Amino acid sequence: MTDYTRDWMLFLAGAIGFGIIVVVLAIRSPEYRALGIAFFALLALFGLSMGIGDGFGLGSWMFIYLGVLGIVALIFIKPVKKVK
């Protein structure tokens, strides 16, 4: 495994972990929804720029898919209303 492959795999694992945290926060509190959409948009743009720079391989498509799926999830999942 090359250093480049290991680097994007570690970055992808961190992005998935942080993405899960952002989605959970956005479900619990609507204030985090804009943060989540911005995070996933940046992730998709990173995958797009990585694909343009090095050719669209598996890593760039994974970042693009993760970004798009995160944005779709945050748009369609409604925040949980607190019961008083």
N, C-alpha and C positions, 0 to 999 in steps of 0.2 A: 504494500500500500504506500503510495507516495505521500509526501507531506501535504500536498495540495488537497488530495482526497480526504485525508484525515482532518484537515482544517475545516473543510466545508461540512463534513459529517458532524464534527463537534459543534459547529455553528448551527447546523440544522437541529441537532438535539436540544441545544439551548433555546432556539427559537420556538420549538414545539413546547418545551416546558414553560417558557414565559408566555406563549400564546394561550396555553391552558389556564394559567393564572389570570390573564387578562380577560378571557371569556367568562371565567367564574366570577370575577369582580364585576364585569358588565352585566351579568345576569342578576347579581345581588343589588347592584346600585347603578342607576342609569347615567351617573356622572362619568363613569369609566367607559362608556360606549364610544365616545369620540376618541379617547386614547387608544382603544382597541382597534378601531377602524384605521387610525393613523399608523399604528404599529404594523398591521397586516398589509396596508398599502405600501409602506416602506419595504416590507419583506418581499412583496411581489415585484416591486421595482428593482430591488437588489437582484432577484432571480432573473429579471429581464435584462439588466445590465450585465450580469454574469454570462447569460446566454449570448448576448451580442458580442461580448469580448472574447469568449472562448469557444463559441459554438454551443448550440443548445443540447447539452448532455442531460443526464439523469438529474444531476444536482440542481441545475437551473430550473428544470421543470418542476422539481419538488418544491422549491421555494415559491414559484409562481402559483402552483396548486394550493399550497398552504396559505398563501396570502389571500387568494380569491375565496377559498373556502372559509377562512376566518372572517372576511368582510361579509360574505353571505350569511354566515351564522349570526354575526352581530346585528345585521339588518333585520333578520326574520325572527330571532329569539327575543321575546319580550321580557323585560325585567320582572322579577317576582315582586308582587306588592306585599308590603308588610302588613300583617294583621295586628290590629290594636285591641 
